[in-house]
Amino acid sequence: MNSSKVSNELNKALNEVEKWAGQSNSTYAPYALTYINAIPLAIAEYGEHGLQSQLNFVLANLSGWRGEKAKESKAIIKEYIKDIK
């Protein structure tokens, strides 16, 4: 995922999500990927609020992801959601 509205830190977190989802057996992993892939369109149509919505959907589909990378990536995503006004 790479968009001009997405920070390097958030981009790295979303790349970690993509790695996890690509190898996970979680029922929700494909949905997380779908929402990540829709981020550029959401930004184009709705700006930062579109990004915020997609990030909320991504986060909602990461419930089965555990471990240190999961914790770090989820924290970055949550912080970014919070910072969008």
LUMZALUM-294820 format. One record per residue (C-alpha): residue number from 1; residue in one letter; x, y, z. Coordinates in steps of 0.5 Angstrom, whole numbers, plus 500, padded with zeros to 3 digits. Layout:
<vexlos>
- k,r,px,py,pz
- NUM,A,X,Y,Z
...
</vexlos>
This chain:
<vexlos>
- k,r,px,py,pz
- 1,M,500,500,500
- 2,N,503,507,498
- 3,S,499,513,497
- 4,S,501,520,498
- 5,K,497,521,504
- 6,V,499,515,508
- 7,S,505,516,512
- 8,N,512,512,512
- 9,E,510,509,519
- 10,L,503,507,517
- 11,N,505,505,510
- 12,K,510,500,514
- 13,A,504,498,519
- 14,L,500,496,513
- 15,N,505,492,510
- 16,E,506,488,516
- 17,V,498,487,516
- 18,E,499,485,508
- 19,K,504,480,510
- 20,W,500,477,516
- 21,A,494,477,512
- 22,G,498,473,506
- 23,Q,500,467,510
- 24,S,494,467,515
- 25,N,489,462,516
- 26,S,484,467,519
- 27,T,477,468,517
- 28,Y,478,475,517
- 29,A,485,476,513
- 30,P,482,477,506
- 31,Y,478,482,509
- 32,A,483,486,512
- 33,L,487,486,505
- 34,T,481,488,501
- 35,Y,480,494,506
- 36,I,487,496,505
- 37,N,487,495,497
- 38,A,481,500,497
- 39,I,485,505,501
- 40,P,487,509,495
- 41,L,480,510,492
- 42,A,477,512,499
- 43,I,482,517,499
- 44,A,481,520,492
- 45,E,473,520,494
- 46,Y,473,522,501
- 47,G,480,525,503
- 48,E,483,523,510
- 49,H,476,521,512
- 50,G,476,516,507
- 51,L,482,513,510
- 52,Q,480,513,517
- 53,S,474,509,515
- 54,Q,478,504,511
- 55,L,483,504,517
- 56,N,477,502,522
- 57,F,475,497,517
- 58,V,482,494,517
- 59,L,483,494,524
- 60,A,476,491,526
- 61,N,479,485,521
- 62,L,486,484,525
- 63,S,483,480,531
- 64,G,486,474,530
- 65,W,493,477,529
- 66,R,498,476,535
- 67,G,505,478,537
- 68,E,510,484,537
- 69,K,509,486,530
- 70,A,501,485,531
- 71,K,501,490,537
- 72,E,506,495,534
- 73,S,502,495,527
- 74,K,495,496,531
- 75,A,498,501,535
- 76,I,500,505,529
- 77,I,494,504,526
- 78,K,490,506,532
- 79,E,494,513,533
- 80,Y,493,515,526
- 81,I,485,514,526
- 82,K,485,518,532
- 83,D,489,523,529
- 84,I,485,524,523
- 85,K,480,530,525
</vexlos>
